[in-house]
Amino acid sequence: MKASRRSAALLAICSVVVLGIGIPVLAADPSTPPGQSKPEKSANPGQQKKAEKAAKPKTPEVAVTVTGTVQQTTDGKGRPSFTLTANGKTWDLSAGPPWYWGDKNPLKAFAGKSVTVAGSTHEGSTELDVETVDGKAIRAAGKPPWAGGPWVVGPTHPGWKPWMADGKPGKGHGQDAAPGQKKDKAPDATESEQPGS
């Protein structure tokens, strides 16, 4: 009887030892070698910038109407930029992205003139998004003309790439433009001749 108890005890001890070693091995991540851990993933710089921007509290947008003389200068890229000084504060006037307007900025017509400008700004900012000049809207209501990205705006958009001129990938140009489809359909001279004629 003593031998069977010893065998049972030995079997129980061996089972505990095997389970103690086997469970951690089976539960381990197979892609990580033993004794090593996976490095922490570094944040994507684009995602990090978005997170920082989202973390900044937005100030409320307020309506502003100012009267003064519009001054034209150029920005660092040689594009026209416009300012207006009223009540001791200089406003940077914006009619939309400078890359869209180039030399055709609607504010250019008011350079050197005393006008009343109405628009909106964020509290504490000096940038004034111009909506009207002397009561006249500077662009049509609705979606701005620069909306839609490079596919809609075209080569003037900063995100435009030359390969975009051929259209969006996957948007086929039809059977006629497919490779090998522009074969001459006229029959050969040898085919039109019948043997024995």
PAZAPA-4460 file (N, C-alpha, C; in steps of 0.05 Angstrom, whole numbers, plus 32768, in hexadecimal, padded with zeros to 4 digits):
% residues 197
    n_x    n_y    n_z   ca_x   ca_y   ca_z    c_x    c_y    c_z   seq   type   mol
   8010   7FE9   8000   8000   8000   8000   8011   8019   8000     1      M     A
   8028   8017   800E   803A   802E   800F   8044   8035   7FF3     2      K     A
   8049   8022   7FE3   8053   8027   7FC8   803F   8036   7FB7     3      A     A
   8026   802F   7FB9   8011   803C   7FA9   800E   8059   7FB3     4      S     A
   8010   805E   7FCD   800E   807A   7FD7   8026   808A   7FCD     5      R     A
   803D   807D   7FCE   8055   808B   7FC4   8052   8092   7FA6     6      R     A
   8048   807F   7F97   8045   8084   7F7A   8030   809A   7F75     7      S     A
   801B   809A   7F85   8006   80AF   7F82   8012   80CA   7F8A     8      A     A
   8022   80CA   7F9F   802D   80E4   7FA8   8042   80EE   7F94     9      A     A
   8052   80DB   7F89   8066   80E3   7F75   8058   80ED   7F5C    10      L     A
   8042   80E0   7F54   8033   80E8   7F3D   8027   8104   7F41    11      L     A
   801D   8109   7F59   8011   8123   7F5F   8027   8139   7F5E    12      A     A
   803E   8134   7F69   8054   8148   7F6A   805D   814D   7F4D    13      I     A
   8060   8138   7F3D   8069   813C   7F21   8054   814C   7F11    14      C     A
   803B   8147   7F16   8025   8156   7F09   8026   8174   7F0F    15      S     A
   802B   817A   7F29   802C   8196   7F32   8044   81A3   7F25    16      V     A
   805B   8196   7F24   8073   81A1   7F18   806F   81A6   7EFA    17      V     A
   8063   8192   7EEC   805E   8195   7ECF   804B   81AC   7ECA    18      V     A
   8036   81AE   7ED9   8023   81C4   7ED6   8030   81DF   7EDC    19      L     A
   8041   81E0   7EF1   804F   81F9   7EF8   8061   8203   7EE2    20      G     A
   806D   81F1   7ED3   807F   81F8   7EBE   806F   81FC   7EA4    21      I     A
   805C   81EB   7E9E   804D   81EB   7E85   803A   8202   7E81    22      G     A
   802C   820B   7E95   8018   8220   7E92   8025   823A   7E89    23      I     A
   803A   8244   7E97   8046   825D   7E8D   8051   825B   7E71    24      P     A
   805C   8243   7E6A   8067   8240   7E4F   8051   8240   7E3A    25      V     A
   803B   8233   7E40   8024   8233   7E2D   8016   824E   7E2B    26      L     A
   8016   825D   7E41   8009   8277   7E41   801A   828D   7E36    27      A     A
   8034   8289   7E32   8046   829E   7E28   8040   82A5   7E0B    28      A     A
   8046   82BE   7E04   8042   82C8   7DE9   8056   82BB   7DD7    29      D     A
   804E   82AC   7DC2   8061   829E   7DB2   8074   82B0   7DA2    30      P     A
   806D   82C9   7D9D   807D   82DB   7D8E   8094   82E7   7D9E    31      S     A
   8094   82E5   7DB8   80A8   82F0   7DC9   80BA   82DA   7DD4    32      T     A
   80D4   82DB   7DCE   80E6   82C6   7DD9   80E7   82C7   7DF8    33      P     A
   80EC   82B1   7E05   80EC   82B0   7E22   8101   82C3   7E2D    34      P     A
   80FA   82D1   7E43   810C   82E4   7E50   810C   82FF   7E43    35      G     A
   80FC   8304   7E2E   80FC   831E   7E21   80DF   8328   7E21    36      Q     A
   80DC   8342   7E21   80C2   834E   7E1F   80C0   835F   7E06    37      S     A
   80A8   8363   7DFD   80A4   8374   7DE5   80A8   8391   7DEC    38      K     A
   80B5   83A0   7DDB   80B9   83BD   7DE0   809E   83CB   7DDD    39      P     A
   809C   83E1   7DEB   8083   83F1   7DE9   8082   83FE   7DCD    40      E     A
   806A   83FF   7DC2   8067   840B   7DA8   806A   842A   7DAB    41      K     A
   8079   8436   7D98   807B   8453   7D99   8063   845F   7D8B    42      S     A
   805B   8476   7D94   8044   8483   7D89   8049   848D   7D6C    43      A     A
   8036   848B   7D5B   8038   8496   7D40   8038   84B4   7D43    44      N     A
   804C   84C2   7D36   804E   84DF   7D39   8034   84ED   7D30    45      P     A
   8027   84E3   7D1B   800E   84F0   7D12   7FF8   84ED   7D27    46      G     A
   7FF6   84D5   7D33   7FE2   84D1   7D48   7FE9   84E2   7D60    47      Q     A
   8003   84E5   7D66   800B   84F5   7D7D   8003   8512   7D7A    48      Q     A
   8007   851D   7D62   7FFF   8539   7D5C   7FE0   853C   7D5F    49      K     A
   7FD1   8528   7D55   7FB4   852A   7D57   7FAC   8529   7D74    50      K     A
   7FB9   8518   7D84   7FB2   8516   7DA0   7FB8   8530   7DAF    51      A     A
   7FCF   853D   7DA8   7FD6   8556   7DB5   7FC2   856C   7DAD    52      E     A
   7FBA   856C   7D93   7FA7   8580   7D8A   7F8C   857C   7D98    53      K     A
   7F83   8563   7D9B   7F6A   855D   7DA8   7F6B   8564   7DC6    54      A     A
   7F83   8562   7DD2   7F85   8567   7DEE   7F84   8585   7DF4    55      A     A
   7F8B   8596   7DE0   7F8A   85B3   7DE5   7F6C   85BB   7DE6    56      K     A
   7F65   85CB   7DFA   7F4A   85D4   7DFB   7F45   85E9   7DE6    57      P     A
   7F2F   85E6   7DD7   7F27   85FA   7DC3   7F1A   8611   7DD0    58      K     A
   7F23   8629   7DC7   7F16   8641   7DD2   7EFD   8646   7DC2    59      T     A
   7EEA   8653   7DCE   7ED1   8658   7DBF   7ED5   866B   7DA7    60      P     A
   7EC6   8667   7D92   7EC7   8678   7D7B   7EB4   868F   7D7F    61      E     A
   7EBE   86A7   7D79   7EAE   86BF   7D7D   7EAD   86CF   7D63    62      V     A
   7E96   86DD   7D60   7E93   86EE   7D48   7EA1   8709   7D4D    63      A     A
   7EAE   8713   7D38   7EBD   872C   7D3B   7EB7   873D   7D22    64      V     A
   7EB3   8757   7D27   7EB0   876A   7D11   7EC4   8781   7D17    65      T     A
   7ED6   8786   7D04   7EEA   879B   7D08   7EEB   87AD   7CEF    66      V     A
   7EF4   87C6   7CF3   7EF7   87D8   7CDD   7F14   87E3   7CDD    67      T     A
   7F1F   87E3   7CC5   7F3B   87EC   7CC2   7F44   87E9   7CA6    68      G     A
   7F5E   87EF   7CA1   7F69   87ED   7C86   7F77   87D2   7C83    69      T     A
   7F71   87C4   7C6D   7F7D   87AA   7C68   7F99   87AE   7C5D    70      V     A
   7FAC   87A0   7C69   7FC8   87A2   7C60   7FD0   8787   7C54    71      Q     A
   7FDE   8787   7C3D   7FE7   876F   7C30   8005   876B   7C34    72      Q     A
   800D   8753   7C3C   8029   874C   7C3E   802C   8730   7C31    73      T     A
   8043   8724   7C34   8046   8708   7C29   804F   86F6   7C40    74      T     A
   8046   86DD   7C3F   804E   86CA   7C53   8069   86BE   7C4C    75      D     A
   8072   86AA   7C5C   808C   869E   7C57   808F   868F   7C3D    76      G     A
   8079   8689   7C30   8079   867B   7C16   8074   868E   7BFF    77      K     A
   8073   86A8   7C04   806F   86BB   7BEF   8052   86C0   7BE8    78      G     A
   8040   86B5   7BF7   8023   86B8   7BF1   8019   86D1   7BFF    79      R     A
   8005   86DE   7BF4   7FFA   86F6   7C01   7FED   86F0   7C1B    80      P     A
   7FF1   8701   7C2F   7FE3   86FF   7C48   7FD9   871A   7C4F    81      S     A
   7FC4   871B   7C60   7FB6   8734   7C65   7FB2   8739   7C83    82      F     A
   7FB5   8752   7C8B   7FB1   875A   7CA7   7F9F   8772   7CA8    83      T     A
   7F94   8777   7CBF   7F83   878F   7CC4   7F88   8797   7CE1    84      L     A
   7F8E   87B0   7CE6   7F92   87BA   7D01   7F7A   87CA   7D09    85      T     A
   7F6D   87C3   7D1F   7F56   87D1   7D2A   7F57   87D2   7D48    86      A     A
   7F53   87E9   7D54   7F53   87EC   7D71   7F6D   87E2   7D7E    87      N     A
   7F84   87E6   7D70   7F9E   87DE   7D7B   7FA4   87C1   7D78    88      G     A
   7F93   87B1   7D6B   7F98   8794   7D68   7F9B   878E   7D4A    89      K     A
   7FB0   877F   7D43   7FB4   8778   7D27   7FA8   875C   7D22    90      T     A
   7F96   875A   7D0F   7F89   8741   7D08   7F95   8735   7CEF    91      W     A
   7F9B   871B   7CEF   7FA3   870D   7CD8   7F8A   8703   7CCA    92      D     A
   7F84   870E   7CB2   7F6B   8708   7CA4   7F6F   86EE   7C94    93      L     A
   7F5B   86DD   7C95   7F5B   86C4   7C87   7F41   86C0   7C77    94      S     A
   7F44   86BA   7C5D   7F2D   86B4   7C4C   7F2E   8697   7C44    95      A     A
   7F3E   8687   7C52   7F42   866B   7C4C   7F5F   8665   7C49    96      G     A
   7F66   864D   7C42   7F83   8646   7C41   7F91   8655   7C2B    97      P     A
   7FA9   8660   7C31   7FB8   8670   7C1D   7FC0   865F   7C05    98      P     A
   7FC5   8645   7C09   7FCD   8634   7BF2   7FB6   8632   7BDD    99      W     A
   7F9D   8635   7BE6   7F87   8633   7BD4   7F85   864D   7BC3   100      Y     A
   7F87   8664   7BD0   7F83   867D   7BC2   7F9A   8685   7BB1   101      W     A
   7FB3   8681   7BBA   7FCA   868B   7BAC   7FC8   86A9   7BA9   102      G     A
   7FCB   86B4   7B91   7FC9   86D1   7B8C   7FAC   86DA   7B88   103      D     A
   7F99   86C8   7B89   7F7D   86CF   7B84   7F6C   86D1   7B9E   104      K     A
   7F79   86D8   7BB4   7F6C   86DA   7BCE   7F57   86F0   7BCC   105      N     A
   7F3E   86EB   7BD5   7F29   8700   7BD3   7F2F   8718   7BE4   106      P     A
   7F41   8716   7BF7   7F47   872D   7C08   7F59   8741   7BF9   107      L     A
   7F66   8738   7BE4   7F79   8749   7BD5   7F6B   8762   7BCA   108      K     A
   7F52   8760   7BC3   7F43   8777   7BB8   7F3F   878D   7BCD   109      A     A
   7F43   8786   7BE7   7F3F   879A   7BFC   7F59   87A5   7C07   110      F     A
   7F70   879D   7BFC   7F8A   87A6   7C07   7F8C   87C4   7C03   111      A     A
   7F94   87D1   7C19   7F97   87EF   7C19   7F7D   87FE   7C1D   112      G     A
   7F67   87F0   7C21   7F4D   87FD   7C24   7F43   87FA   7C41   113      K     A
   7F34   880E   7C4A   7F28   880D   7C64   7F0D   87FF   7C61   114      S     A
   7F0A   87E9   7C70   7EF2   87D9   7C6D   7EE8   87CF   7C88   115      V     A
   7ED0   87C4   7C89   7EC5   87B7   7CA1   7EC5   879A   7C9B   116      T     A
   7ED3   878B   7CAC   7ED6   876E   7CA8   7EC7   8760   7CBE   117      V     A
   7EB6   874C   7CB7   7EA8   873C   7CCB   7EB0   871F   7CC7   118      A     A
   7EB3   8711   7CDD   7EBB   86F5   7CDB   7EBB   86E9   7CF7   119      G     A
   7ECB   86D4   7CFA   7ECD   86C6   7D14   7EEA   86C0   7D1B   120      S     A
   7EEF   86BE   7D35   7F09   86B7   7D3F   7F06   86A7   7D58   121      T     A
   7F1C   8699   7D60   7F1B   868B   7D7A   7F25   869E   7D8F   122      H     A
   7F1A   869C   7DA6   7F21   86AE   7DBC   7F3F   86AD   7DC1   123      E     A
   7F4B   86C5   7DC1   7F68   86C8   7DC6   7F79   86C6   7DAD   124      G     A
   7F6D   86C1   7D96   7F7C   86BF   7D7D   7F7B   86DA   7D6E   125      S     A
   7F8E   86DE   7D5C   7F8E   86F6   7D4B   7F86   86EF   7D2F   126      T     A
   7F80   86D6   7D29   7F78   86CE   7D0E   7F5A   86D2   7D0B   127      E     A
   7F52   86E1   7CF7   7F36   86E7   7CF3   7F2D   86DA   7CD9   128      L     A
   7F1B   86C6   7CDB   7F10   86B9   7CC3   7EFB   86CB   7CB7   129      D     A
   7F01   86D7   7CA1   7EF0   86EC   7C95   7ED8   86DF   7C87   130      V     A
   7EC0   86EA   7C8D   7EA8   86E1   7C80   7E9D   86F6   7C6D   131      E     A
   7E9E   870F   7C77   7E94   8725   7C66   7EA7   873D   7C67   132      T     A
   7EA8   874C   7C52   7EB7   8766   7C51   7EA3   877A   7C47   133      V     A
   7E9F   878F   7C58   7E8B   87A4   7C53   7E6F   8798   7C4D   134      D     A
   7E68   8782   7C5B   7E4E   8776   7C59   7E4B   8762   7C42   135      G     A
   7E5F   875E   7C31   7E5E   874C   7C1B   7E6E   8733   7C21   136      K     A
   7E62   871B   7C1C   7E6F   8702   7C21   7E87   86FF   7C0E   137      A     A
   7E9D   86F4   7C19   7EB5   86F1   7C07   7EB5   86D7   7BF8   138      I     A
   7EA3   86C4   7C00   7EA0   86AB   7BF1   7E83   86A1   7BF4   139      R     A
   7E7B   868F   7BE3   7E60   8685   7BE3   7E5B   8675   7BFD   140      A     A
   7E43   8673   7C06   7E3C   8664   7C1E   7E3E   8646   7C18   141      A     A
   7E42   8637   7C2D   7E44   861A   7C2A   7E60   8610   7C2C   142      G     A
   7E65   85F9   7C21   7E7F   85EC   7C22   7E94   85FD   7C14   143      K     A
   7EAB   8602   7C22   7EBF   8613   7C15   7ECC   8606   7BFC   144      P     A
   7ED5   8615   7BE9   7EE0   860A   7BD0   7EF9   85F9   7BD4   145      P     A
   7F07   85FC   7BEA   7F1F   85ED   7BEF   7F1A   85D3   7BFE   146      W     A
   7F01   85CD   7C05   7EFA   85B4   7C13   7EFC   859D   7C00   147      A     A
   7F02   8585   7C0A   7F01   856D   7BFA   7F1C   8561   7BF6   148      G     A
   7F32   856E   7BFD   7F4C   8563   7BFA   7F57   8564   7BDE   149      G     A
   7F6F   8558   7BDA   7F7C   855B   7BC0   7F6D   8550   7BA8   150      P     A
   7F5C   853B   7BAD   7F4D   852F   7B96   7F39   8543   7B8B   151      W     A
   7F2E   8554   7B9C   7F1A   8567   7B94   7F26   8582   7B8B   152      V     A
   7F39   858C   7B9B   7F45   85A6   7B95   7F58   85A5   7B7D   153      V     A
   7F68   8590   7B7C   7F7B   858D   7B65   7F97   8595   7B6C   154      G     A
   7FA7   859C   7B58   7FC4   85A1   7B5C   7FCB   85B7   7B70   155      P     A
   7FB9   85CA   7B75   7FC0   85DF   7B88   7FBF   85D6   7BA5   156      T     A
   7FB3   85BF   7BAB   7FB2   85B4   7BC6   7FCE   85AB   7BCF   157      H     A
   7FD6   85B1   7BE8   7FF1   85A8   7BF1   7FF4   858A   7BF2   158      P     A
   7FDF   857B   7BF3   7FE1   855E   7BF3   7FE0   8551   7BD8   159      G     A
   7FDF   8561   7BC3   7FDE   8557   7BA7   7FF8   8549   7B9F   160      W     A
   7FF5   8532   7B91   800C   8523   7B87   8007   8520   7B69   161      K     A
   801C   8521   7B58   8018   851F   7B3B   8009   8506   7B32   162      P     A
   800C   84F0   7B40   7FFE   84D7   7B38   7FE0   84D9   7B3C   163      W     A
   7FD7   84ED   7B4A   7FBA   84F1   7B4F   7FAC   84FB   7B36   164      M     A
   7FBB   8505   7B23   7FAE   8510   7B0A   7FA0   84FA   7AFA   165      A     A
   7FA8   84E1   7AFE   7F9B   84CB   7AEF   7F82   84C1   7AFC   166      D     A
   7F79   84CD   7B11   7F60   84C4   7B1F   7F67   84B2   7B36   167      G     A
   7F52   84AC   7B46   7F56   849C   7B5E   7F5C   847F   7B56   168      K     A
   7F6E   8472   7B66   7F73   8456   7B60   7F5A   8445   7B63   169      P     A
   7F58   8431   7B51   7F40   8420   7B52   7F29   842A   7B42   170      G     A
   7F2B   8443   7B39   7F15   844E   7B29   7F1D   844B   7B0C   171      K     A
   7F16   8434   7B01   7F1E   842C   7AE6   7F16   8441   7AD1   172      G     A
   7F25   8441   7ABC   7F1F   8454   7AA6   7F0F   8447   7A90   173      H     A
   7F04   842F   7A95   7EF3   8422   7A81   7F03   840F   7A70   174      G     A
   7EF5   83FF   7A61   7F01   83EA   7A51   7F13   83F6   7A3B   175      Q     A
   7F0B   840D   7A30   7F1A   8419   7A1A   7F36   8422   7A23   176      D     A
   7F39   8429   7A3C   7F54   8432   7A45   7F64   841C   7A51   177      A     A
   7F59   8404   7A53   7F67   83ED   7A5F   7F7E   83E4   7A4D   178      A     A
   7F94   83DB   7A58   7FAA   83D2   7A47   7FA2   83BC   7A34   179      P     A
   7FAA   83BE   7A1B   7FA5   83A9   7A07   7F8A   83AB   79FA   180      G     A
   7F7A   83C0   7A01   7F5F   83C3   79F5   7F5E   83D4   79DC   181      Q     A
   7F74   83E2   79D7   7F74   83F4   79BF   7F81   83E7   79A8   182      K     A
   7F76   83D0   79A0   7F81   83C2   7989   7F73   83CC   7970   183      K     A
   7F81   83CB   795A   7F75   83D2   7941   7F60   83BD   7939   184      D     A
   7F48   83C6   7935   7F32   83B4   792F   7F2F   83AD   7911   185      K     A
   7F3F   83BB   7900   7F3C   83B6   78E3   7F49   839A   78DD   186      A     A
   7F3C   838A   78CC   7F47   8370   78C5   7F5F   8373   78B3   187      P     A
   7F71   8360   78B6   7F89   835F   78A5   7F81   835B   7888   188      D     A
   7F93   8363   7877   7F8E   8360   785A   7F8D   8342   7853   189      A     A
   7F9C   8332   7861   7F9D   8316   785B   7F83   8308   7864   190      T     A
   7F76   8312   7879   7F5E   8306   7883   7F46   830C   7870   191      E     A
   7F47   8324   7863   7F30   832C   7852   7F31   831D   7837   192      S     A
   7F48   8314   7830   7F4A   8305   7817   7F41   82E8   781C   193      E     A
   7F2E   82DF   780D   7F24   82C4   780F   7F35   82B2   77FD   194      Q     A
   7F3D   829B   7806   7F4C   8289   77F4   7F39   8280   77DD   195      P     A
   7F44   827F   77C6   7F35   8276   77AF   7F25   828C   77A2   196      G     A
   7F29   82A5   77A9   7F1A   82BA   779C   7F28   82C5   7784   197      S     A
***
